[in-house]
Amino acid sequence: MTDREADSTPPWSLPGGATGTDAELLLRAGSVLELGNGLRHLAILAERYVAEHDGLSAIAIADSSRSAAVVPADVRERLVARLGGFTDAYRQRIQAHLDRIDLDSITVEASDPFQWMASQAAGLVSGGLSEARSALGDLPTHDPALLSYLMQYSQAADRRPLLPTMRRALLITAVASCETLLIGVLRRAQYNQGGADRWGALWDSPELARRMRALTRGSINDWAPRLAKDPGVDLRDATSDWAAVTEIWARRHVLVHNAGLADQMYVDRVPGALPGVLLEVDDEYLRNAVDLLCGFVLGVILTVWAVQSERRDFAVRLADVFAAGAESEMRWPLAETLHKFAASHEDDLESAAASQVNSWLARSRWRGPDSIMDDVHLWRANDLPRRFELARQILLRQTSDAMAMLPALLEQREISRSDLETWPLFDSLRELSEFRLLVAGALDRDRASGGRSSLD
């Protein structure tokens, strides 16, 4: 619930008509939403595909290749039988060799880890090739189709789990796409500082391009102080969790440039991180990362809009619309950021307080109730209607105190039956018998009054 729900003004109304900035920011906001939806669907599809793929044998995968169609079945069967025995023996030999290596001595003895690895593998590979020729025997290994089938089978037999690789790829795509969208938004914000008189045509401005390259060089941590000065966009304030957003950016860099192993650059950017740790991307991390990134870019878009005083209310209303959509899909990091934006840019104190409550509710859904306790304890609702003190008690998990307040607030029409039934604030109370009785009583009163809600 927000106090803007009773306002009948359409959320899409633009005083004075749409401008070029409005058109571009609307387009980019739509692109962010489309990106987030697409990446979430791809993550689901990846899980389904991998579940099916991992259930297949190496033979089944190899036999589905184009090369398998031109290799006789009996040749394929002999190849698999002989190669399987050789591969098992070869793996055992490699494992035995690895078990004898003193890992602590590697960093002392080797200045070039790749040279060290090549020297270790040289003897094993040489012997393995000789054994492979003997194992394959009379098979026509000169046949290109058979060699291709051999590669298909070998890759299938030694395949790694696909899902981690696909999730890493999706995260890399998410950051790269959001970075491109973000630079586009920042370019518009910079262009608005002077317009055509300063920069010339928007679509062909070498000076503007040079300026954007200067502002966005290095990591996103480096961007923030520059952009805060000019064009005056506070990246840190555009998200509900700047530390989490910058960690995602840093993790992308490690995945692309260091095979996922945390390097010193990552350690310098992420408090508490340790070098050499393998950074994985599991399902929960990927989903939250996509929502944090999309929320961040939307936050920047809305911030650029809100700088224009005549667009401030529009930006807040748009944030409400996007937040409602995020909540319906249980995309809590995205909802938290959007509600946070509305809370910090809304001029009406009661509406701002409602958005703040909704932002905390969203955060508690993905980070747990304890994540909001310090902020809620510091929040004072003394100058606000009593329903906000009720919200404070519920957020602090003071259930008895909250239930004691509810009957009077219903009677005074500060809380409606619709609130009880739909506002996420009351999710933690809905299983209580006394709460259900209150809802039933409110319904009876509405029926007695001809179907009007308590706020009509």
N, C-alpha and C positions, 0 to 999 in steps of 0.2 A: 504494500500500500504506500502511496505517496499522497501528499495533500494537493497534488496537481490533478488527481483523478477526476475531481468534480468540475474542472475547468473545461468548458466546451470548445475552446479555441483549437482548431486542428493543429496537430504537431508539425505539419509541413508548411504552415503559412510563413511566408517571407515578406516582411514589411518592405515596401519600395520595389519589389520585384527581384528576381534572381540576378546575381552578378556573375562575372567569370569565376571569381573565387568560389561562390556557391556551387556552380556547376562542376568545377574541378574537384572540390572537396567531397561533394555528394558521390561523384564517380569513384573517387579513391576509397571512400568509406564502403561503397558497394563491393569494390575489389577486395578489401580486407575481409569482409564477411564471406565472400565467395571463397577466398583462399582458406579461411578457417574451416568452413564446411567441407571443402574438397579434401583438405588434409586429414580431417577426422574420418571421412568416409574411406580414404585410402588406407588409413591405419586399420580400420575394421576389415577391409578387403584383404590387406596383407596377412592378418591373422588367419582368415579363412583359407587363403591360398596356401599358406605355409602348413596349416593343419592337414590339408589334402596332400601337399607335396611331400611332407616328411613321412607320410604313411606309405609312400611308394618305395619299392626296392630300387637298388642301383640298376638292376637289369631292366625293370619297367621304364625307368627314366631314359636309359640309353636306347632301348628299343623304340621309344617314341621319337627319336631323332631322325632326320632325313637320311643320314648315312646308313642307318639300320635297314632302310628299305631296299638297298642294293647289295647288302651282304647276306648271303644265304644263312638260314636259321641254324643249320648244323655248324657252320663256321663260327657264328656268334656264340653258340653254346660251348664249343671247345675253347674259344678265346676266354670266355668268362671263367670256365673251370680252371684253366691253367693260370690265368692271371690272378685269380683269387688266392690260390695257394702261394704263389710268389709274393703277392702283396702282404699277406699275413706274416710271412717270414721276414720280409724286409722291414715291416713296422716294428717287429720285435727287436731286430738288430739296432734300429735307430733308437728305440726306447732304452735299450741296454747301454748304448753309447752315451745318451743324455744323462742317465742315472750316474755315470762315472764322473761327470763334469763337476768341478768345484765352482759353483756360481760366484762365490766371493772373490775368486781369483781372476774372473773375467775382466773386471774394470782395471785391475792392476796390470794384467798382461796385454790387454788390447787397447790400442789407441783408436783403431778403426773397427767398430763392431761388425761391419759388413765383411771386412777382410777376414776377421776371425771366424765368422760364420762360414765363409767360403772354404777356408782351410779345413774346418771341421767336417764339412760335407763332401769334400773332394774324394776321399777314399771310399766313403759309403756309396756315393753316386757311381763311381767307376766300377766297383764290384757289383752294384745293383744292375747296371746295364748289361754286364756279361751274363748275369743270372737270368735277366729278362729274355735275352736272346735264346738261351737254352730252354727256358720255360715255353716260349712261343713255338719253338721247334719248327715243324713243317708248315705252319700257317703262312699264307701269302702276305707277309708284313709289308711287301713293296706296294701293295694295292692301296691307293689313296683312300678309298672308301673304308677299308678295314682300319687304316690308321685313324681316320676320323672317328670311326665307331669306338676304337680303343680309347681315344681321348674322351669321348662322351661317357664311356663307362667309368674310366678312371676318375673323372671329375665328379660323377655321381656317387661313386663309392667313397670318395674323400670329402664329400660336401660338408660344409659347416652349416650350423643352423641358420636359416635364411632370415628369420624374424629380426634378430639384432641388427643385421646389415640393412634391412629395409627400414627399420625404425631410425637408424642413424642417417640414412639417406633422406628420410622425411624431415628430420630435424634440420639437416643442412639446407634442404629446400625451403623450409619454413623461415629460417633466419635470412637466407639470401633474398627471398621474395619480400619479406617485411622490410628489409634494408632498402630494397629498390623503391617500395611504396613510400617508405619514410622519407627518403631523399626527395621524392617527388613532392611530398607535402611541404617539406622544408624549403624547397625551391620556390613554391608558391608563396610561402611566408616571406621569403627574402625578396621576391619580386614585388610584393605589396609594399615594401619599403622603398618607395620611389616610382614604381610602376614603369610605364613605357618611357617616361621622360628620363629616367635614370638608366634603364636596362635595354631599351629598345623593344623589339618584338619578342614576345614570350617564347615563341617556337624557334627563334634563331638569335640567341644572345650569347656570344662567346664570353663576354665579361661575366654574365651570370653563371655560366658553366664553370669558369675559373674560380669564381667565388664559392660555389658549392663544393668544388674539389678541395679547396682550402679548409672549408668548415668541416668536411666529413672525412678528412684523412685520419689514419690511425684507427684505434678501437673506438667503440661507441662511448667508452668512458672519457676519451679525449674530446669527443664531439661536445659533450654536455656543457662545459664552461664556455666554449666558444659560442654555441648557439644561444646560451642564456644572455649573452651580450648583444648579439646581432644575428638573427632578427628578433631576439627576445623571446625565444621558445624554451621553456624550462622542461627538458626531457624528464628529469627526475620526478617532477610533479605530475607527469602525464600517466603514471602507472601506480598501481597499488603496491608494487614491490619492485623498486629499482634494483635492489641487490639481486633478486631472482632473474630479472630481465638481463642484466649484464652478465650473470653467470651463464645464461643460455648462449649469449653471444660468444663468451669465452670458450664454452664447451664446443660450439661449432668450429672455432678455430683449431682446437685440439683434434677434433675428429677429422678435419680436412688435412691438417699439416703434420700431425704427430701420431697417427694411427690410434687415436683415442687415449694415449698415455699423457697424463697431466704433466705439463712442462713448467718451467719456472715462470713463464709469462702467465699461465693460468693461476699458479700459486700466488703471484703478485696481485692478481685481480680478484681472487676469491678468498676471503678470510677463512682460515682454518683448513684450506686445501693442502694436500701433500703431493710432492712430485713423484712421478712414476706410477701413480694409481690409475688403473684402467677405468675410464669414464664410460659407463654403459648408458643406454637409453631404453628404459623399460616402458611398458604401456602407460603407467600413471605419469611418469616424467614427460613422455611425449604429449599426452593429452593436455596436461597442465601448461607445458611450454607453448603449445599452439595457442591456447587461450590467453596466456600472459602476453605473448607477442602481439596477437591481434588486438587485445585490449590496450596495449601500449600504443600501437599505431593509431587506433581509433581515438585514444586519449590525446595524442598530438593533433589529430585532425580537429577534434572538438575544441582544443585549446586555441588553435589558430582561428577558428570561427569566433570563439568567445572574446577574443581580443577586440573585435568590432562590437561596440556597445549595442548596436541595433540587431546584432545576431546572437547576443548572449543567451536570451531566453530560448531562442530556437535551438541552440546547441544543447542546453539543458534538457529540453523536451526530447530531442533526438537521442540523447543519452538514456533517458527513461525508456524509450521505445526499444532501443538495442538491448538494454539491461533486461527488460521483460522477456525478450526472445532468448537471451542467454540463460535466464533462470528456467524457462520452460524446457530447455534441453540439458539442464543441470550442468551448465558450463560455468562453474562457480568462480574461477579466477577472472574470467571475462566480466561476469556480472559485478564482481567486487570493484573492479577498476571503473566501470561505467557509473555505478552508484557513487563511488568516491568522487568522480568528476562532478556529478550533479550536486553532491553535498557541498563541494567547495566553491561552486560557481552560482548556486541558487541564491537570489537576493532575499526570498521569503524565508524567515527563520524556521518556521514549522516544516515547510517542504524540505529545507536543507537537513533538518533533524531526521525526517522520515528517510531520506536518502542515506544518511549516515547509518541509521539502524539497519537498513537493507544491505549496506556494504559490509557491516560487521556480520550479519547473518550469512552472507555469501562466503566470507572468509572462514567462518566457523565450519561451513560445510566441507571445505577442502583441506583445512589445516587443523580442524578440531576446535572445540569450545575454548580450550585454554589459550588459544592464539589471540583472543580478543579481550581477555580479562583485564590486562593492564590498561588498555585504552578505555574500556567501559567504566572501570573504577574511577578514572580521572574525569569522566564525562559528567557534567552537572546539568540536569534538566529542570532546575528550579524555576527558570523564567519561561518555561514551555508548558503547554497543557499537560494534564496529569497522565495522559496516555503514554507520554514519553518516559515518565518515571516508571510506568508499568513495563514498557519495553526494556528499560534499564534493569529492572528486577528479573525479567525473563532471561536476558542475556547473561546476567550474573548467576543464573540458575537458582535464584531465590523463589522456588516454585510456590511455596506456601504464601509468601507475601504477595506474589503476583495474583494468585487465585483469590486472595482476600480483597484485592483492589477491583477485580473485574466486574462484580455485580453493580457497583455504584457507577462505574464508567459506562456500562451498558445502559443503565437507567438515565444517565445524563447525556446519552447519545454521543459520547466521545469515541466509543467503539461500536461498530455496527456488526450485524450478523454476518455480512459479507466478509468483514475483516476476520472474524472468528473462523470462517470456513476456508478462506483463501490466503490470508497473509502468512508467509512462511514463519513469521515471528511466533506463531502459535503452534507450530509443528510439534514442539516438545511437550505440549499440553494435551494434544488431541486424544491420547489414549486414556486420559484421566476421566473417571466416571462423572466427577463434578463438573468438568469442562463440557462434557457431552450434554449434561443437563442444562447448562447455560445456553448452549447452542439451540437445544430443543425449545427452551423458554423464549429465546429471541425469535425463533421461527413462529411460535404461537402468537407472539405479539404482532409480528408482521402480518400474519394472516388476519388477525382481528382488526388491524388498521387498514385492511383492503389491499394487502400485498406490498405496501410501501416499506422501504427499509427504515431503520432507525435514524438515518441521516437525511431522509427526504424532508 
